[in-house]
């Protein structure tokens, strides 16, 4: 009934006299209005239960819709519904670190015509560890061979490449940890690591280029490597930069200046600081110190920037105060991430973890997870009004074709999907862990815990509860504490000197640096756990209590609340192995498009019978457009 009323509101008042010849168009308007009113609920299967925060916009009753909603309804539902624009991806593959969003995964998604994203987290160490594993398949040496400064590439290989791979019980040769003013070597390895990952995602195995769109995802909270990481990705002609886990206000301007090889700086958070601190990166000095100053004269492509936000307020603030150039401050779109997404989540509004007073406990549920309420919901109509014509994507529990259609009907550009890709055959997740997850999902649902204290960043962090991993409390407590990667260290000032500490490091070390013991409780070493997820765990300098062998770092897997959704794609081969491909995920998300187009096409089967020539031409034109859409999505699904 609400859809019929919407038709009366949206179509011309004199529609009655052409009802017989335009019944097809009325049905089409009804479909559009149903999508505008109910989103996925208009056609999703009954019994589907989604988090309440996901239903805020789509379940709003007709009478409660604001007047402003109706004016653009036809445009939003008609122009954006099932739109297959070639230049704007509908699916963003989430950037999951460390190297879960590998070059292989990003490349496969890019080949399908969507936005493949590599993780930019700790790519310096990732590169060095794979080189010390003997660089299986020679992939990183192939990427290094394409780098513009071969002297730099050869220095890296000479120091870190191990023919045949290191012995399994020997530790990886370490890289110095990041500091306010990093060394030339540290900047070189950071640039090389991110360059290689993007370059591999944009090239076939024979090194021929792929016509695809590739992005990089960096965590704002990991501040010190950001500028060199972005520069390395830009040298490989990265198309998009996505950043969340913080407010990346300075990044648009940094991208502008790096594209012109200009010096850049970034403000760094320093506890107890009496003055401001900045880290710097100079492309000209970088190339000069490497012996190739002429490389600073070549302009670099400026990638599009998509900040990951959780509120209308934050998006509006970035459009007003970000440092980039142009009317949108160097921002080309947004990703709205809800707290059901994996990895780091934005904390609930007003929530702050306080280890000393424990005041945050009042904002936790019975499982000890942060409670998200109405203030954390995003009004998508207001968001669209705030960002204007900029595309926006929704993330967190959106790996469903009906959710993708709902977003498009609301005027969004598409969805970002992470967890569904995380366990695909192309992801960089350690294969043994991947098989364990898929086997358990085949038998029963897995549980994801939103841990308010695990991450030293202070952000809630999603942990997949998995036997044998560091998600098990006893396993983690037996792990010897060590901080030897340091990406999540916090800078602090004491007696006029700058230092670095992490609440996950050995407790005595943390206390010596002025840390509070209560802040160490429940903290986990994400750096080493996530590096183990990628299949390159470090051999610790310490041993477990009672063990005679040095401890090897164990996995700590993160996933979104919809981890069990992968059951939709996974299949078992003759050997009992579970697997699915990134193609399967994309095809699943796009599959309903073709089904809906075919159903819509049926509505125009009598277009030739229209007596009025003008109306007949209009209906045939619409029929032709739908046939073109069917052909387009068929080609995209077939694009292997």
C-alpha positions as CSV (number, residue, x, y, z in Angstrom):
1,X,0.0,0.0,0.0
2,X,2.9,2.4,0.8
3,X,4.4,1.6,-2.6
4,X,1.1,2.4,-4.3
5,X,0.9,5.7,-2.4
6,X,4.4,6.5,-3.4
7,X,3.4,6.0,-7.0
8,X,0.6,8.6,-6.6
9,X,3.2,11.0,-5.1
10,X,5.8,10.4,-7.7
11,X,4.1,10.0,-11.1
12,X,2.3,12.9,-12.9
13,X,-1.3,13.6,-11.7
14,X,-2.8,12.8,-15.1
15,X,-1.5,9.3,-15.1
16,X,-5.0,7.7,-15.1
17,X,-5.6,8.3,-18.9
18,X,-2.5,6.3,-19.9
19,X,-2.8,3.5,-17.3
20,X,-3.5,0.9,-20.0
21,X,-0.5,1.6,-22.1
22,X,1.9,2.5,-19.3
23,X,1.2,-0.3,-16.8
24,X,4.7,-1.4,-17.2
25,X,6.1,2.0,-16.2
26,X,3.8,2.0,-13.2
27,X,5.2,-1.3,-12.1
28,X,8.7,0.0,-12.5
29,X,7.8,3.1,-10.5
30,X,6.4,0.8,-7.8
31,X,9.6,-1.1,-7.6
32,X,11.6,2.1,-7.4
33,X,9.4,3.4,-4.7
34,X,9.5,0.2,-2.7
35,X,13.3,0.3,-2.8
36,X,13.2,3.9,-1.7
37,X,10.8,3.2,1.2
38,X,12.1,-0.2,2.4
39,X,15.5,-0.8,0.8
40,X,16.4,-4.5,1.0
41,X,13.2,-5.2,3.0
42,X,11.3,-4.8,-0.3
43,X,12.6,-8.0,-1.7
44,X,14.8,-9.7,0.8
45,X,13.8,-13.2,2.0
46,X,11.6,-13.3,5.1
47,X,13.3,-14.3,8.3
48,X,16.5,-12.4,7.7
49,X,17.7,-11.0,11.0
50,X,20.2,-8.1,10.8
51,X,21.5,-5.8,13.6
52,X,19.1,-3.1,14.5
53,X,21.7,-0.5,13.6
54,X,21.5,-1.7,10.0
55,X,17.8,-1.1,9.8
56,X,17.6,2.5,10.9
57,X,17.3,4.0,7.5
58,X,15.6,1.2,5.5
59,X,12.9,0.5,8.1
60,X,11.7,4.1,8.7
61,X,7.9,4.1,8.4
62,X,6.3,6.1,5.5
63,X,4.6,8.6,7.8
64,X,8.0,9.3,9.5
65,X,9.8,10.2,6.3
66,X,10.9,13.8,6.2
67,X,9.5,16.0,3.4
68,X,12.9,16.3,1.9
69,X,13.0,12.6,1.4
70,X,10.2,12.6,-1.2
71,X,11.5,15.2,-3.6
72,X,14.6,13.3,-4.8
73,X,13.1,9.9,-4.3
74,X,12.4,9.2,-8.0
75,X,15.9,10.3,-9.0
76,X,17.6,8.3,-6.2
77,X,15.6,5.1,-6.8
78,X,15.7,5.4,-10.6
79,X,19.1,6.8,-11.4
80,X,21.1,4.9,-8.8
81,X,19.1,1.7,-8.5
82,X,21.2,-1.1,-9.9
83,X,23.5,1.4,-11.7
84,X,26.4,-0.3,-13.4
85,X,28.7,2.8,-13.9
86,X,32.1,1.8,-15.3
87,X,34.1,4.5,-13.5
88,X,32.7,4.1,-10.0
89,X,33.1,0.7,-8.4
90,X,30.2,-0.8,-6.6
91,X,32.3,-3.1,-4.4
92,X,35.3,-2.1,-2.4
93,X,37.3,-5.1,-1.1
94,X,38.3,-4.0,2.4
95,X,41.9,-3.4,3.4
96,X,42.7,-6.0,6.0
97,X,46.1,-6.2,7.7
98,X,48.6,-7.6,8.0
99,X,48.6,-8.7,4.3
100,X,45.3,-10.5,4.6
101,X,44.4,-8.0,1.8
102,X,47.3,-9.2,-0.2
103,X,48.3,-8.3,-3.8
104,X,46.7,-11.5,-5.0
105,X,43.4,-10.7,-3.5
106,X,43.4,-7.1,-4.7
107,X,44.4,-8.2,-8.1
108,X,41.6,-10.7,-8.4
109,X,39.0,-8.2,-7.3
110,X,40.4,-5.5,-9.6
111,X,40.2,-8.0,-12.5
112,X,36.5,-8.3,-11.8
113,X,36.0,-4.5,-12.3
114,X,35.7,-3.6,-8.7
115,X,38.1,-1.8,-6.3
116,X,40.8,-4.2,-5.1
117,X,42.6,-2.9,-2.0
118,X,46.0,-3.9,-0.5
119,X,46.8,-3.5,3.2
120,X,49.5,-0.9,3.8
121,X,50.0,-2.0,7.4
122,X,53.6,-3.1,8.1
123,X,54.5,-3.7,4.5
124,X,58.1,-2.8,5.2
125,X,58.5,-5.9,7.5
126,X,56.2,-8.0,5.3
127,X,58.6,-7.5,2.3
128,X,61.7,-8.3,4.3
129,X,60.2,-11.4,5.8
130,X,59.1,-12.8,2.4
131,X,62.6,-12.1,1.1
132,X,64.0,-14.0,4.0
133,X,61.7,-16.9,3.2
134,X,63.4,-17.0,-0.2
135,X,60.7,-15.0,-2.0
136,X,58.6,-18.0,-3.2
137,X,57.9,-17.7,-6.9
138,X,60.2,-14.7,-7.2
139,X,57.2,-12.3,-7.0
140,X,58.8,-9.6,-4.9
141,X,62.1,-9.7,-6.9
142,X,59.9,-9.2,-10.0
143,X,58.3,-6.2,-8.5
144,X,61.6,-4.8,-7.3
145,X,63.0,-5.2,-10.8
146,X,60.4,-2.6,-12.0
147,X,61.3,0.0,-9.3
148,X,62.7,3.2,-10.7
149,X,65.8,3.1,-8.5
150,X,67.6,-0.2,-9.0
151,X,70.4,0.8,-6.7
152,X,67.8,1.0,-3.8
153,X,66.2,-2.3,-4.8
154,X,69.6,-4.1,-4.9
155,X,70.6,-2.8,-1.5
156,X,67.4,-4.3,-0.1
157,X,68.0,-7.6,-1.8
158,X,71.7,-7.8,-0.8
159,X,70.8,-7.3,2.9
160,X,67.6,-9.3,3.3
161,X,67.2,-11.9,0.6
162,X,68.0,-15.4,1.7
163,X,68.3,-18.0,-1.2
164,X,66.1,-21.0,-0.3
165,X,64.7,-19.3,2.8
166,X,65.9,-19.0,6.4
167,X,65.9,-21.9,8.8
168,X,62.5,-22.2,10.4
169,X,63.8,-22.1,14.0
170,X,65.8,-18.9,13.3
171,X,64.3,-15.5,13.8
172,X,63.8,-13.0,10.9
173,X,66.4,-10.3,10.6
174,X,64.6,-7.3,12.2
175,X,64.0,-3.8,10.9
176,X,64.5,-0.9,13.2
177,X,61.3,0.4,14.8
178,X,59.7,3.7,13.6
179,X,60.7,6.9,15.3
180,X,59.9,10.6,14.8
181,X,62.7,11.1,12.3
182,X,63.2,7.7,10.6
183,X,66.5,6.7,8.9
184,X,67.0,6.6,5.1
185,X,67.0,2.8,5.2
186,X,63.7,2.7,7.1
187,X,62.1,5.1,4.6
188,X,63.5,3.0,1.7
189,X,62.1,-0.3,2.9
190,X,58.7,1.3,3.6
191,X,58.6,2.8,0.1
192,X,59.7,-0.5,-1.5
193,X,57.3,-2.6,0.5
194,X,54.2,-0.6,-0.4
195,X,55.4,-0.1,-4.0
196,X,55.8,-3.9,-4.5
197,X,52.4,-4.7,-3.1
198,X,50.6,-2.2,-5.3
199,X,52.7,-3.0,-8.4
200,X,52.0,-6.8,-8.0
201,X,48.2,-6.1,-7.7
202,X,48.3,-4.1,-10.9
203,X,50.3,-6.6,-13.0
204,X,49.8,-10.1,-14.4
205,X,52.3,-12.9,-13.6
206,X,54.2,-12.0,-16.8
207,X,54.5,-8.4,-15.6
208,X,52.1,-7.1,-18.2
209,X,49.8,-4.3,-16.8
210,X,46.2,-5.0,-15.9
211,X,43.5,-2.5,-16.6
212,X,42.1,-2.3,-13.1
213,X,41.6,-0.1,-10.1
214,X,43.7,-0.7,-7.0
215,X,43.8,1.0,-3.7
216,X,45.7,1.0,-0.4
217,X,44.3,1.0,3.1
218,X,46.4,2.5,5.9
219,X,45.5,2.9,9.6
220,X,45.6,6.6,10.8
221,X,46.7,5.4,14.2
222,X,49.9,4.0,12.8
223,X,51.2,7.5,12.1
224,X,54.9,7.3,11.6
225,X,55.1,5.2,8.4
226,X,52.1,6.8,6.7
227,X,53.9,9.3,4.4
228,X,56.6,6.9,3.1
229,X,53.9,4.2,2.7
230,X,51.7,6.4,0.6
231,X,54.6,7.6,-1.5
232,X,55.6,4.0,-2.3
233,X,52.1,3.2,-3.3
234,X,51.9,6.3,-5.4
235,X,55.1,5.4,-7.3
236,X,53.3,2.2,-8.3
237,X,50.3,4.3,-9.6
238,X,47.9,3.5,-6.8
239,X,44.4,4.6,-7.7
240,X,42.8,5.0,-4.2
241,X,43.8,5.6,-0.6
242,X,41.5,4.6,2.2
243,X,42.2,5.5,5.8
244,X,40.3,4.9,9.0
245,X,41.0,4.1,12.7
246,X,41.4,7.8,13.4
247,X,40.7,11.1,11.7
248,X,43.0,11.5,8.6
249,X,42.5,15.2,8.4
250,X,46.1,15.9,7.0
251,X,46.2,13.1,4.5
252,X,44.5,14.8,1.5
253,X,47.0,17.6,1.6
254,X,49.9,15.2,2.0
255,X,48.7,13.3,-1.2
256,X,48.5,16.6,-3.1
257,X,52.1,17.6,-2.2
258,X,53.5,14.1,-2.6
259,X,52.2,14.1,-6.2
260,X,54.4,17.1,-6.8
261,X,57.3,15.6,-4.9
262,X,57.0,18.4,-2.3
263,X,58.1,18.1,1.3
264,X,55.4,16.9,3.7
265,X,54.9,16.7,7.5
266,X,52.4,15.1,9.8
267,X,51.5,16.0,13.4
268,X,52.2,13.1,15.8
269,X,50.3,12.3,19.0
270,X,52.7,12.6,21.9
271,X,51.5,11.9,25.5
272,X,52.4,14.7,28.0
273,X,53.9,16.9,25.3
274,X,54.4,20.5,26.0
275,X,54.9,21.4,22.4
276,X,53.8,20.0,19.0
277,X,55.6,17.2,17.3
278,X,55.8,16.4,13.6
279,X,57.4,13.7,11.4
280,X,58.7,14.7,8.0
281,X,59.2,13.1,4.6
282,X,61.0,14.8,1.7
283,X,60.9,13.1,-1.7
284,X,63.7,15.2,-2.9
285,X,65.9,14.3,0.0
286,X,64.8,10.7,-0.3
287,X,66.0,10.4,-3.9
288,X,69.1,12.5,-3.3
289,X,70.2,10.3,-0.4
290,X,69.7,7.3,-2.7
291,X,71.9,8.8,-5.4
292,X,69.1,9.4,-7.8
293,X,68.0,13.1,-7.3
294,X,66.6,13.3,-10.9
295,X,63.7,11.0,-9.8
296,X,62.3,13.9,-7.7
297,X,61.6,15.8,-11.0
298,X,59.0,13.3,-12.2
299,X,55.4,14.0,-11.1
300,X,53.5,11.2,-9.4
301,X,49.8,10.4,-10.0
302,X,47.6,11.7,-7.1
303,X,45.2,8.9,-6.0
304,X,41.6,9.4,-4.9
305,X,41.1,9.6,-1.2
306,X,38.3,7.9,0.7
307,X,38.3,8.5,4.5
308,X,36.6,5.8,6.5
309,X,34.1,7.5,8.9
310,X,31.4,6.5,11.3
311,X,29.2,9.7,11.5
312,X,27.8,12.6,9.5
313,X,29.6,14.9,11.9
314,X,33.0,13.5,11.1
315,X,32.4,13.6,7.3
316,X,31.2,17.2,7.5
317,X,34.2,18.2,9.5
318,X,36.6,16.6,7.0
319,X,34.9,18.5,4.1
320,X,35.5,21.7,6.0
321,X,38.9,21.3,7.6
322,X,40.9,18.6,5.7
323,X,44.1,20.0,4.2
324,X,43.5,19.0,0.6
325,X,43.0,21.2,-2.4
326,X,39.7,21.9,-4.2
327,X,36.1,22.4,-3.1
328,X,36.0,19.0,-1.4
329,X,39.4,19.4,0.4
330,X,41.0,16.6,-1.6
331,X,38.3,14.1,-0.7
332,X,36.8,12.0,-3.4
333,X,34.3,10.0,-1.4
334,X,33.6,8.3,1.9
335,X,33.3,4.8,3.4
336,X,30.8,4.7,6.3
337,X,31.9,1.8,8.6
338,X,29.5,0.4,11.2
339,X,30.7,-1.4,14.4
340,X,29.9,-4.8,12.9
341,X,32.9,-4.5,10.6
342,X,36.1,-6.4,11.4
343,X,39.4,-5.1,12.7
344,X,39.4,-1.8,14.6
345,X,36.0,-0.1,15.2
346,X,35.2,3.5,16.1
347,X,34.2,3.5,19.8
348,X,30.7,4.3,20.8
349,X,29.9,8.0,21.1
350,X,31.2,9.1,24.5
351,X,33.0,5.8,25.2
352,X,36.5,6.0,26.5
353,X,38.5,3.1,28.0
354,X,39.8,4.1,31.4
355,X,42.0,1.4,32.9
356,X,42.6,3.3,36.1
357,X,39.1,4.1,37.2
358,X,37.2,1.4,35.2
359,X,34.5,3.9,34.4
360,X,34.1,2.4,30.9
361,X,32.6,-0.7,32.5
362,X,29.2,1.1,32.7
363,X,29.2,1.1,28.9
364,X,29.8,-2.7,28.4
365,X,27.3,-5.5,27.8
366,X,27.2,-8.8,29.7
367,X,30.1,-10.2,27.5
368,X,32.2,-7.1,28.2
369,X,31.8,-5.6,24.7
370,X,31.1,-1.8,24.1
371,X,27.5,-1.0,23.8
372,X,26.5,1.0,20.7
373,X,23.3,3.0,20.8
374,X,21.1,5.4,18.7
375,X,23.8,8.0,18.8
376,X,26.1,5.7,16.8
377,X,23.6,5.2,14.0
378,X,24.1,7.1,10.8
379,X,21.2,8.8,9.1
380,X,22.0,8.1,5.5
381,X,19.7,10.8,4.1
382,X,21.5,13.4,6.2
383,X,24.9,11.9,5.2
384,X,24.0,12.2,1.5
385,X,23.0,15.8,2.0
386,X,26.2,16.5,3.8
387,X,28.5,15.0,1.2
388,X,26.6,16.2,-1.8
389,X,27.6,14.5,-5.0
390,X,30.6,12.6,-3.5
391,X,30.1,8.8,-3.7
392,X,29.8,6.9,-0.4
393,X,30.0,3.3,0.5
394,X,28.7,1.3,3.5
395,X,30.7,-1.3,5.4
396,X,29.9,-3.7,8.1
397,X,27.4,-6.5,7.5
398,X,26.9,-5.5,3.9
399,X,28.2,-8.6,2.1
400,X,24.7,-9.4,0.7
401,X,23.3,-8.6,-2.7
402,X,20.1,-7.1,-1.2
403,X,22.2,-4.8,1.0
404,X,24.2,-3.6,-2.1
405,X,20.9,-2.9,-3.9
406,X,19.6,-1.1,-0.8
407,X,22.6,1.2,-0.7
408,X,22.4,2.0,-4.4
409,X,18.6,2.8,-4.0
410,X,19.5,5.2,-1.2
411,X,21.9,7.1,-3.4
412,X,25.1,5.4,-2.3
413,X,27.8,4.2,-4.6
414,X,28.1,0.7,-3.2
415,X,29.5,-1.4,-0.3
416,X,32.9,-2.2,1.2
417,X,33.3,-5.9,2.0
418,X,36.1,-7.3,4.1
419,X,35.4,-10.5,6.0
420,X,33.9,-12.4,3.0
421,X,37.2,-11.9,1.1
422,X,39.4,-12.6,4.1
423,X,39.1,-16.4,3.9
424,X,39.1,-16.6,0.1
425,X,41.9,-18.6,-1.6
426,X,43.6,-15.3,-2.8
427,X,43.8,-13.7,0.6
428,X,47.1,-13.6,2.4
429,X,45.8,-15.3,5.5
430,X,48.0,-18.2,6.6
431,X,46.5,-21.2,4.9
432,X,46.4,-23.4,8.0
433,X,44.4,-20.8,9.9
434,X,42.2,-20.3,6.9
435,X,41.3,-24.0,6.7
436,X,40.7,-24.1,10.4
437,X,38.2,-21.2,10.2
438,X,36.4,-22.7,7.1
439,X,36.2,-26.1,8.7
440,X,34.6,-24.8,11.9
441,X,32.2,-22.6,9.9
442,X,31.2,-25.7,8.0
443,X,30.2,-27.4,11.3
444,X,28.9,-24.5,13.3
445,X,28.8,-20.7,13.7
446,X,31.9,-18.9,14.9
447,X,31.7,-16.1,17.4
448,X,33.4,-12.7,17.1
449,X,34.1,-10.7,20.2
450,X,34.4,-6.9,20.2
451,X,37.3,-6.5,22.7
452,X,37.4,-3.0,24.2
453,X,41.0,-3.3,25.5
454,X,42.9,-5.7,23.2
455,X,44.3,-3.0,20.9
456,X,47.0,-0.6,22.3
457,X,45.3,2.1,20.1
458,X,42.4,2.4,22.5
459,X,40.0,1.5,19.7
460,X,37.7,-1.6,20.1
461,X,39.0,-4.5,18.2
462,X,37.2,-7.5,16.7
463,X,38.7,-10.9,17.7
464,X,37.5,-14.1,16.1
465,X,37.2,-16.7,18.9
466,X,39.2,-19.6,17.6
467,X,40.7,-22.6,19.4
468,X,44.5,-22.6,19.4
469,X,44.8,-18.9,18.7
470,X,45.7,-16.0,21.0
471,X,42.0,-15.3,21.3
472,X,42.0,-18.0,24.0
473,X,42.9,-16.2,27.3
474,X,45.2,-18.9,28.6
475,X,47.1,-19.0,25.4
476,X,47.7,-15.3,25.4
477,X,48.8,-15.2,29.1
478,X,51.4,-17.9,28.4
479,X,52.9,-15.8,25.5
480,X,56.1,-14.1,26.5
481,X,55.5,-10.4,26.3
482,X,57.8,-8.6,23.8
483,X,57.5,-5.4,21.7
484,X,59.8,-5.9,18.6
485,X,57.7,-4.4,15.8
486,X,56.4,-1.3,17.6
487,X,53.8,0.0,15.1
488,X,51.3,0.7,17.8
489,X,53.7,2.3,20.2
490,X,52.7,5.6,21.7
491,X,55.2,8.5,21.7
492,X,55.6,10.3,25.1
493,X,57.6,13.2,26.4
494,X,59.3,13.0,29.8
495,X,61.9,15.4,31.2
496,X,62.1,17.1,27.8
497,X,63.0,13.8,26.0
498,X,60.9,11.8,23.5
499,X,60.3,8.1,24.2
500,X,58.1,5.3,22.9
501,X,56.0,2.8,24.9
502,X,53.3,0.2,24.3
503,X,50.9,-1.2,26.8
504,X,51.5,-4.7,25.3
505,X,55.2,-4.7,25.9
506,X,56.9,-6.3,29.0
507,X,55.2,-4.7,32.0
508,X,58.4,-3.7,33.7
509,X,59.6,-1.9,30.6
510,X,56.3,-0.1,30.3
511,X,56.4,1.0,34.0
512,X,59.9,2.3,33.6
513,X,58.7,4.6,30.8
514,X,56.0,6.1,33.1
515,X,53.1,3.8,32.0
516,X,50.3,2.8,34.4
517,X,50.2,-1.0,35.2
518,X,46.4,-1.0,34.9
519,X,46.8,0.0,31.2
520,X,48.6,-3.3,30.5
521,X,45.7,-5.5,31.6
522,X,44.0,-7.2,28.7
523,X,46.2,-5.6,26.1
524,X,47.4,-7.8,23.2
525,X,50.3,-7.6,20.9
526,X,48.4,-7.1,17.6
527,X,51.6,-6.5,15.7
528,X,53.0,-9.9,16.2
529,X,49.6,-11.7,16.1
530,X,48.6,-10.1,12.8
531,X,52.1,-10.8,11.3
532,X,51.6,-14.5,12.2
533,X,48.2,-14.4,10.4
534,X,50.1,-13.6,7.2
535,X,52.2,-16.7,7.6
536,X,55.5,-15.0,8.7
537,X,55.5,-15.3,12.5
538,X,58.6,-14.2,14.4
539,X,60.7,-16.5,16.5
540,X,60.7,-14.8,19.9
541,X,63.9,-14.1,21.9
542,X,62.0,-15.7,24.8
543,X,60.6,-19.0,25.8
544,X,57.2,-20.0,27.3
545,X,57.4,-21.0,30.9
546,X,58.5,-24.7,31.1
547,X,59.5,-24.8,27.4
548,X,63.0,-25.5,26.1
549,X,62.4,-23.9,22.7
550,X,62.0,-20.3,21.7
551,X,58.4,-19.2,21.4
552,X,57.0,-18.8,17.8
553,X,54.3,-16.1,17.6
554,X,50.8,-17.3,17.2
555,X,47.8,-16.0,15.3
556,X,45.2,-13.5,16.4
557,X,42.5,-13.4,13.8
558,X,40.1,-10.5,13.3
559,X,36.8,-10.7,11.5
560,X,33.5,-8.9,11.2
561,X,30.2,-10.1,12.8
562,X,29.1,-11.6,9.5
563,X,32.0,-14.1,9.4
564,X,29.6,-17.0,9.0
565,X,28.4,-15.5,5.7
566,X,31.3,-17.2,4.0
567,X,29.2,-20.4,4.2
568,X,27.4,-18.9,1.2
569,X,30.5,-19.3,-1.0
570,X,32.7,-22.1,0.4
571,X,32.8,-25.5,-1.1
572,X,34.7,-28.7,-0.4
573,X,36.9,-30.5,-2.9
574,X,37.5,-34.2,-3.2
575,X,40.4,-34.1,-0.7
576,X,38.2,-32.4,2.0
577,X,39.7,-29.0,1.6
578,X,37.4,-26.0,1.9
579,X,37.8,-23.1,-0.4
580,X,36.2,-20.3,-2.4
581,X,37.6,-17.5,-4.6
582,X,37.3,-13.8,-4.6
583,X,35.4,-14.2,-7.8
584,X,32.7,-16.1,-6.0
585,X,32.2,-13.3,-3.6
586,X,31.9,-10.6,-6.4
587,X,29.6,-12.9,-8.4
588,X,27.4,-13.5,-5.4
589,X,27.1,-9.8,-4.8
590,X,26.4,-8.9,-8.4
591,X,24.2,-12.0,-9.1
592,X,21.0,-10.4,-7.9
593,X,21.5,-7.5,-10.3
594,X,21.1,-9.8,-13.3
595,X,18.1,-11.5,-11.7
596,X,16.4,-8.2,-10.9
597,X,17.1,-6.9,-14.4
598,X,15.6,-10.0,-16.0
599,X,12.5,-9.6,-13.8
600,X,12.3,-5.9,-14.8
601,X,12.7,-6.8,-18.4
602,X,9.5,-9.0,-18.3
603,X,7.5,-5.9,-17.4
604,X,8.3,-4.5,-20.9
605,X,7.4,-7.6,-22.9
606,X,4.3,-5.8,-24.3
607,X,6.1,-2.5,-25.2
608,X,5.5,-3.1,-28.9
609,X,1.8,-3.2,-28.3
610,X,1.6,0.4,-27.1
611,X,-0.7,2.4,-29.5
612,X,0.7,5.9,-28.7
613,X,4.0,6.3,-30.8
614,X,5.6,8.5,-28.1
615,X,4.8,6.1,-25.3
616,X,5.9,3.1,-27.4
617,X,9.2,4.8,-28.1
618,X,9.7,5.6,-24.4
619,X,9.0,2.0,-23.4
620,X,11.2,0.5,-26.0
621,X,14.0,2.8,-25.0
622,X,13.7,1.7,-21.4
623,X,13.6,-1.9,-22.5
624,X,16.8,-1.4,-24.5
625,X,18.5,0.2,-21.5
626,X,17.7,-2.8,-19.3
627,X,19.0,-5.2,-22.0
628,X,22.2,-3.2,-22.0
629,X,22.4,-3.5,-18.2
630,X,21.9,-7.3,-18.5
631,X,24.7,-7.5,-21.0
632,X,27.0,-5.4,-18.8
633,X,26.5,-7.4,-15.7
634,X,26.8,-10.6,-17.6
635,X,30.2,-9.5,-19.0
636,X,31.4,-8.4,-15.6
637,X,30.4,-11.7,-13.9
638,X,32.0,-13.6,-16.8
639,X,35.2,-11.5,-16.4
640,X,37.5,-14.1,-14.7
